[in-house]
Amino acid sequence: MKKVVLATVLSSLISVNAFAVDTFVGVSFGQTDMSNEWVDAALDELGKANIAVSTEDDSAFAIQAGVNSYINNFLEIQSYIEYKDFGTSKVTPIGHGTISLDHSGVQAIVMPKIVFNGFYAGAKVGGGYLMQEMTALDESKSDSGMAITTGLEFGYKFKKVIFKAGYDKTSYVQETTGKDYDVDLGVTYAGINYNF
């Protein structure tokens, strides 16, 4: 399924170039909210053992580059490549050390936008590659795999500058101790694009 979504997105990136009238670069900053089945299972076991646990998510940072395709006065399609650093999520069983999970990834995104008087609302979908580095008790384990991103974005265009804010969720499957666990990385963000 993930390969099908990625192939569709890459195909869209190529096909929409016929409408492209400008290119853009962008940057965004936000807050990560991680949901991890493996972490949730570990927290359940620690709770049963009456061990207090603190959790902490980190800030996220992303850069984008792509094309804006103007279909008509009310519809635009934005297609871009994005690198995102989700920061470090930490789980700390009190008195038992800290488990750190670092996530980053590169994805291809397509976002149709409905535009009116400079304002827009867009729905994004994309696919790509996500990397995870898990550190616990001074030992590290790396994991990576295909990921899918979906989300909503709202913004306003002023001349060549776009101010934007939104929420997206990147999902992939983490392999730990021989089992697969679902991981969702939600990011609430704000940022800016510059059109050339």
Beta strands, then each sheet from edge to edge (+ up, - down):
strand 1: 20-36
strand 2: 53-56
strand 3: 59-70
strand 4: 75-93
strand 5: 99-116
strand 6: 119-136
strand 7: 139-158
strand 8: 161-176
strand 9: 179-195
sheet 1: 2+ 4- 3+ 1- 9+ 8- 7+ 6- 5+
end
